Amino acid sequence: EGDTERDATDEEARARRALRSSPPHLPPHSHLARRAQLARFLAQIHAVPPGWYEPFREQLKAKHPALAAVPDGCHVWWFSARYDEWMGDWSPSTMAAFAALLPPAPASPAGARLVTVHGDYHAGNIIRATDTAARELRAIDLEFASANLAVFDIAYAIVACGIRGAKAKRGFCAAYLEAVMGETASPEQVAELALDAEACVLAAHFGPCT
């Protein structure tokens, strides 16, 4: 019996070490190939037609009049996932002021698209399928999913995935654009999207200016 207890304890200790060293999600994403893979998968999510969200948006507007004038492409819709908790007592004027906090519409056509956004895109919310030979990526934790501007997800990913430095950020944007466009983006297109994402990082709910 004593040996059995020790074996169980040793097995539990090994399991804990394995979880700490090899989480059951993507490997560390600082490597260039991992960043590109994350960018391409984000583009796949954005390819999902955003129409599914419109009935939810209309229900939210009907229930909360303060949302009536909020544009479809606005960070407010991220917060609406927990409306009662975060914005339940806001007046229409407060809502309008909050909706106006972000920079103007993105200059990049790719960033300005209204798409299906994940809303909480980071490596911990991406897993590899184990039931297919291709072991493709799959997204989990869709609590903050909505239809919104693509740049919001791109900016969030840059922060949450720990992508630091101008070169790394441009590399992420380049991989994203290549997946969206089906061809290599020009340096100007990459720079435009990277600048839009950087502006969004600074002003949105996950950035240092909030």
C-alpha positions in Angstrom: 0.0 0.0 0.0 2.9 2.4 0.9 4.5 1.8 -2.5 1.2 2.4 -4.3 0.8 5.8 -2.5 4.4 6.7 -3.4 3.8 5.8 -7.0 0.7 7.9 -7.1 2.5 10.8 -5.5 5.4 10.5 -7.9 3.0 10.3 -10.9 1.2 13.4 -9.7 4.5 15.3 -9.3 5.5 14.3 -12.9 2.2 15.4 -14.2 2.5 18.8 -12.5 6.0 19.3 -13.9 4.8 18.3 -17.4 2.0 20.8 -17.3 4.4 23.6 -16.2 6.9 22.8 -18.9 4.7 21.8 -21.8 1.2 23.4 -21.6 -1.4 21.6 -23.8 -1.6 24.6 -26.2 0.7 26.0 -28.8 4.5 26.0 -28.0 6.0 29.4 -27.1 5.1 31.9 -29.8 8.1 34.2 -29.9 9.7 32.2 -32.8 9.1 33.7 -36.2 7.3 30.6 -37.5 5.0 30.5 -34.6 4.1 34.2 -35.0 3.3 33.6 -38.7 1.2 30.6 -37.8 -0.8 32.7 -35.3 -1.3 35.4 -37.8 -2.5 33.1 -40.5 -4.9 31.4 -38.1 -6.3 34.8 -37.1 -6.9 35.6 -40.8 -8.9 32.3 -41.0 -11.1 33.4 -38.1 -11.6 36.7 -39.8 -12.8 34.9 -42.9 -15.9 33.7 -41.1 -18.8 35.8 -42.4 -19.8 38.3 -39.6 -23.5 38.2 -40.2 -24.1 35.8 -37.3 -23.5 38.6 -34.8 -26.1 41.0 -36.2 -29.1 39.5 -34.3 -27.2 39.7 -31.1 -26.2 43.3 -31.8 -29.9 44.3 -32.5 -31.0 42.6 -29.3 -28.4 44.5 -27.3 -29.5 47.8 -28.9 -33.1 47.0 -28.1 -32.3 46.2 -24.5 -29.8 49.0 -24.0 -30.8 52.2 -25.7 -27.4 53.7 -25.0 -26.0 51.4 -27.7 -28.3 52.6 -30.4 -25.8 55.1 -31.9 -22.6 53.1 -31.4 -21.0 52.2 -34.8 -20.7 48.5 -35.7 -16.9 48.8 -35.8 -16.3 50.0 -32.3 -14.5 48.7 -29.2 -17.7 49.1 -27.2 -19.0 45.8 -28.6 -16.1 43.9 -26.9 -17.4 45.3 -23.5 -21.0 44.4 -24.4 -20.1 40.7 -23.7 -20.5 41.7 -20.0 -22.7 44.7 -20.5 -24.6 44.5 -17.2 -21.3 44.2 -15.2 -19.3 46.8 -17.0 -21.7 49.3 -18.6 -25.1 48.6 -17.2 -25.6 52.0 -15.6 -24.1 54.2 -18.4 -26.1 57.0 -20.0 -26.3 57.5 -23.7 -23.9 60.5 -23.4 -21.4 58.4 -21.5 -21.6 55.7 -24.0 -21.1 58.1 -26.9 -18.1 59.6 -25.2 -16.6 56.2 -24.6 -17.3 55.1 -28.2 -15.4 58.1 -29.5 -12.2 57.4 -27.6 -10.4 55.3 -30.2 -8.5 56.8 -33.2 -10.2 57.4 -36.6 -11.0 54.5 -38.8 -7.9 52.4 -39.8 -6.1 53.5 -43.0 -5.4 49.9 -43.9 -8.2 48.3 -45.9 -7.5 45.0 -44.2 -7.7 46.5 -40.8 -10.8 48.4 -41.5 -12.9 45.4 -42.5 -15.9 44.3 -40.4 -15.1 40.7 -39.6 -15.7 38.0 -37.1 -13.2 38.8 -34.3 -12.2 36.4 -31.6 -11.9 39.1 -29.0 -9.3 37.3 -26.7 -6.8 36.0 -29.2 -3.6 34.6 -27.6 -1.8 31.3 -27.6 -3.6 30.0 -24.5 -6.9 30.2 -26.4 -5.6 28.2 -29.4 -5.2 24.4 -29.3 -4.2 21.8 -31.8 -6.8 19.3 -32.9 -6.0 15.7 -31.8 -8.8 14.0 -33.8 -7.5 14.8 -37.2 -4.3 13.8 -39.0 -3.5 17.4 -39.9 -3.7 18.5 -36.3 -5.0 21.9 -37.4 -5.4 24.8 -35.0 -8.7 25.5 -33.2 -9.8 28.5 -31.2 -11.5 28.2 -27.8 -12.9 30.7 -25.2 -15.2 32.7 -27.5 -16.9 34.8 -24.8 -15.7 38.0 -26.4 -16.3 37.1 -30.1 -18.3 39.6 -32.1 -18.4 41.3 -35.5 -15.9 44.2 -35.4 -13.0 45.8 -37.1 -10.1 43.4 -37.9 -7.6 45.8 -36.4 -8.9 45.2 -32.9 -8.1 41.5 -33.0 -4.7 42.2 -34.7 -3.8 44.8 -32.0 -5.0 42.5 -29.2 -2.9 39.6 -30.6 0.2 41.7 -30.8 -0.1 42.5 -27.1 -1.4 39.2 -25.8 1.0 37.1 -27.8 4.0 39.1 -26.6 5.0 40.3 -30.0 7.6 43.0 -29.3 9.7 45.2 -31.5 8.9 46.9 -34.9 10.3 44.0 -36.9 8.3 41.3 -35.2 5.1 43.3 -35.4 5.6 44.0 -39.1 6.3 40.3 -39.6 3.0 39.4 -37.9 1.1 41.9 -40.0 2.9 40.6 -43.2 1.9 37.0 -42.5 -1.7 38.1 -41.7 -1.9 40.2 -45.0 -0.5 37.3 -47.0 -3.2 35.0 -45.7 -5.9 37.6 -46.4 -4.7 38.7 -49.8 -3.4 35.4 -51.1 -0.2 37.1 -52.1 2.8 38.8 -50.5 1.9 42.3 -49.2 4.0 45.3 -50.2 6.1 47.0 -47.5 3.7 49.9 -47.6 0.7 47.7 -46.9 2.5 46.0 -44.0 3.6 49.4 -42.5 0.1 50.8 -42.9 -1.5 47.9 -41.0 1.2 47.8 -38.4 0.7 51.5 -37.7 -3.1 51.1 -37.4 -2.6 48.2 -35.0 -0.1 50.2 -32.9 -2.5 53.1 -32.6 -5.2 50.7 -31.5 -2.9 49.1 -29.0 -2.3 52.5 -27.4 -5.9 53.5 -27.1 -7.9 50.3 -26.7 -8.9 48.6 -23.5 -5.7 46.5 -23.4 -3.3 49.4 -24.1 -1.3 51.7 -21.8 -3.5 54.8 -22.5 -6.6 53.3 -20.8 
